[in-house]
Amino acid sequence: MILGMTRALFIATAVSLFACSAAPAQQASSGTDAAARVGDRVITNKEVDDRWRSQDPAGHTEAAQKLYDGRRGALDAIVGEMLILEAAKAKGMDPKAFEEAELKPRIKTVGESEVVTFYQSNIIQMQGRSLETMAPAIRRYLQEEQNGSARASLIADLRKSGPPVRVLIDPPRHEVELSADDPSVGSASAPVTIVEFSDFQCPYCQRVAPTIKQVRQTYGDKVRVVWKDFPLTQIHPQAFKAGEAAHCAGDQGKFWEYHDRLFANQQSLQPTDLKQHASELGLNAPAFATCLDSSKHGERVRDGVAEGTRLGVDSTPTVYINGRMLAGAQPYETFVTVIDEELARSPK
């Protein structure tokens, strides 16, 4: 979210720059060694960890994820520097000069339309400040994000063309329960399953939707995408009903078309809007209205919230790639890195 005219404005609520969040989150690694002894009774670290997970799933989830993310971030920085050094050496260039030359064509200048879109998508967080006032800070933030994406793209390319990189740090994995009724696209036998806990009113879910679509286009039948409802009703009052509506569209075989329409029209999620969207998609309007008005799929939406809560989800979007959690609207390059690692682990 956004607090002032400095970088702190974005950092103070960093989660909501990438995710819609109703509360902070947290997770930790488990072990089987002794944590304590009471007489002859041994209490293991795994037992303690399991109790922590059951008492505070969100806290447990983030602690383990933070530990992994911190280590992985440091590791990736070291690997990136080594790959740039090797590539620069092969071209007889100074590493800094090589990096600048490679990044220049990859970095796009942030346009006025992007600033306006960001402002409008985060209008509540602007706290009444005008676009004119907020534009410089928004532009700086978006440009820094663009610069980071460009460098990630460069490192991803160097990973493919440079010396082989094998990451040995084990990421936390979570067992996500899937149902035959969950909306999905792709084969159930795909080596990579992407499960997205999402909210149709969340602007960051809207931002990650094209990324996931790009992933599907890139990897084809190697990935399966599964939708899970996680409406943050405290801050997104229309999200729950929108989730129900998407499943009503799914009853008529158009969940994903309706999904795309809702994200393209996030300011139009009232019940009358939901019915209008269905009509414009060519759905059977009376059947859709009956489904929506009766809350036929209310329990299904609640099931998604219950499953996400069990896993410790408390912000959207939260994505699990073969059980590996990615929180927030992560860039395409981050998805590619995780998916490629998972494909490398799968049997040939």
N, C-alpha and C positions, 0 to 999 in steps of 0.2 A: 504494500500500500504506500501512500505518498504523504510525506509530512512537511516539507518546506521547500526551499529552493536549492538545497545542497544535496550531495550524494546521500547524506544521512536520510533524506526524505525517502529514498528508495530502500536503503538498507534497513531502516527501522522496522519495516514490515516486509522483509525480503521474501517470506513465503508467498505473500500475495502478489509479488511481481511474477511469480511462476505458478502459483497455485492459489485456489480459493480455500480459505481455512477458517474453521469456526473456533479452533483452539490450537495451542501449541502441541507438538508431538514428541516422542522419544523411543531404544532397543539394545541388547547385549549378547555377547557370545556365551555359549554354554560349555560346560566341561563335566567330567565325571570324577574328578579328584575331590578329596574331602574338603568341605567348607567348615565343618565343626564336628565335635563329638560330644554326645551327651551320654555319659556312662559308656556302654558298649555300642551304643547306636551311632552310626556315622551318617551325617547329613552331607550329601554331595552337592557340588556346585550346580549340577544339572537339576537337582531337586529344588534348590534355591531359585534357579533360573526359571524353572517351570512355574513355581509359585508366583514369582514376579510377573511372568507373562500373563498368568490368569488374573492377577489382581490389578495390573496396570498394563494392558496390552499396548496402548499407544506409547507409554513411557519406555517399555521394553523394546518395542520395535525401533524407536528412534535412537536409543542408545547404541544398539548393535549396528544400525545403519550409519550413524555418525562415525563410529570407530572405523568401519569399512571405508566410508566415503573419504575420511581424512587421510587414511593410509593410501587409498587408491588415487586421490588427488595428488598427493606428494609423489607417488610412484609414476603417475602419468606425466607429471612435470619433468621428472628426471629422464624418463624415456623420451619425451619430446625433445628435450635439449640434446640428448645423445643422437637422435635421428637427424636433427638439424645439423649438428656438428659433422656427422658422417656424410650427409648430402653436400654440405658446403665444401668439405675436404675433397670430395670427388670432383667438384667443379673448380677447385682451386680458389675458392672465395672465402672471405671472412664470414663467419657464421651470422653475424648481425646483418651484414649487407645481403647475404643470401636470403635471410628471413624477410627482410624488407622488400626485396625484389619479388619474392614469391607471394607475399601477402597483398601487394599493391593491386593486382588484377582481381583478387578475390574479395576485396572490401568494397561494398557498395555504399555510396553516400546516402544517408537517411533523408528521404524526401518529406515535403510538407504534408502530403497525404498520410504518410505513416505516423507522423506526429499527431495529426488530427484524429486518426483512428484510435491510437493509443489513449488519447485524452478522452474520447467519447466512450471507449470501452471501460475506462476507469473513472467515470464522471463522479461517482459517489466518493471515491478516495481523494478527489481533488478538493473536497471540503469548501466548495463555493469559489475556488480560485479560477480566474478566467484562463482561456486557452493562451492568450497573449502572455500572461504571467508565467504559466507553467511550461510553455513551449521550449525555452532554452534548456531547462533541466531534463525534460522528456527527450529532447534531441540528443543530449549528452549520454543519457542512459541507453537509448536505442543504438547510438553509434558505438558505445562500448560493447554492447551485446553483439553487434555486427562484427566488430573487431575480434571478439572472442570466438565467434562462429567461424570466421575466416581462418583463424589459427588452428582451430580444431579440424577444419577441413584439410589444411595443409598437413597436419600431423597424421590424419587418417590416410592420406595419399602416400606419405613417406612410410607408413607402416606396411603398405602393400608393396612398395618398390624397394624399400631398404632392407637391412638385416632383419631376420625373423625375430618377432617379439612374442614371448610366451609368458602370460601373466599367471603367477602361481598363488596369488592371494585368493583365498576362497571367499566369495561373497555370501552374505546371509541369504538364505532361501526360505520361502514361505509356501506352505501348502494351501493353495486357493481351491476351495470346493467349487466345482463346476456342475451345472445342471443341464440336462438336455434342452430345457426351455430357455437357457441363456441365449440372447441374440449373438450370432457369431457369423463370421465369414472366413472361409478357408477350410481345409480338411482337418478333421479331428486327429489325423495321423501326422500332421505337419511336425517337423522337428522342433519348431519354436511356437509357443503359445503366448500371445500377448493378451493379458486381461486388464481392462481399463475400468477403474472405478471413477465415475464421472457424474456431472451435474449439468443439465442443459442450460442453466442460467449463469454458469460460471464462465467469465471471460477467458480464463486460462485454459479451460477445457476446450473452448472455441479455438484458441490458438494452437492447441496440440492436435486437433482433428485433422488438418491438412498434413501434418507430419506423419501421422499414422497412415493416412491414405497414401502418402509417398512411400512409406515402408512397404505397404501392400503391393504397390506397383513395382518396386525394386525387387522384392524377394518372392513374389508370386506364391506358388504352392508350398514354399518353405515355411510360411508363417500362417498362423490362424489368429484372428482377432476376436476377442470375446468382450461383450459389453456387460458391465455391472452398474446398477443404479446406486448412487450415493449422494442424494440431494442434501445440500446444506441448508435446511429449511430455516435456520435462525437468520441467515443473511440472504437467502434466495427463496422467497415465499412462493414463487411460481414453479420452482424446480420439481417438486414432488408430482404435481399434476401433469407437468410436461413429460415426466418419466412414464406415468400411466398412459398418456396419449401415444407415446412412441410404441408401447406394447400393443395398444389398440390398433395402430397402423401395422404392427407386426402380424396381428391376427389376419390381416389382409395381404400379407406377403411383402410389405413395404416398410419394414422397420428402418433399414439403412437410408432409404430415400427420405423418410420422415426425419430421421436423425440429422441428416445434412440440412434439411430445411429449417429445423429448429435452431441449429447453430448459425444459420445465415440470417435468422430473424429473432435474435435474443431479446429484442425490445417488445416482441409481440407473443407473449406466452400466457395471456389470459385465456380462460376456457373458450370464449368466442373466437379468439385467434387460433387456438389449437384446432377447432372444428373447421375454420376457414382454410388452414393449411391442408387438412385432410381432403377437403373438397377440391382444392386446387391441384392436389396430387392425383385426383381421379379416384379416390377411395369411395366406397359406399357410404355416403354421408349419414343416413339414418342408423346404420349398424355401428358406425364409428361413434356417433353421439350417444347411443345407448350404452356402448362399452365405457365411454368416458364418464357419463353422468352416473353410472352405477358403481364407479371405482372398481371395475372388474379386476384390474391389475394392481390395486393398492397393496395387496399382500406381497406380490412379487417385488415391488419397489422396496417395501420394508425388508424383505429377505436380503436384498443387496446391501442395504444399510447394516443389517445384522452381521452379514459375512464380513463386510469391511471393518466394522467395529471389532470383531473377533481378531482380525489381522492387525489392528492398531491404526487403520486408516483414519485420518481426521482432517484431510485436506484433499482438494481435487484440482487437477487430475492426479490420481495415484495409479501407476501402471506396474504390473508384474510381468516380467519377461522370463518365462520358465521359472517363476517364483522369485526372481530378483526384482526388488522394488526400485522404481524410479519415481520420485515425488516431484510434482510440478510440470510445467510445460517445457520439458527438456528439448534441446535442439535435435534435429534429425541426426547429426553426427553422433550424439550420445546413444541414440537407438541403434545406429549402425554398429558402433563399437560393441555393445552388449550382444546384439544379435549375432554378429560375426564370431564372438567368443563362444556363444552357445552352439552355433553350427559347427565350430571346430571340435566341440566336445561330443557331438552326436555321431553315431556309427556311420561310416561311409557307405 
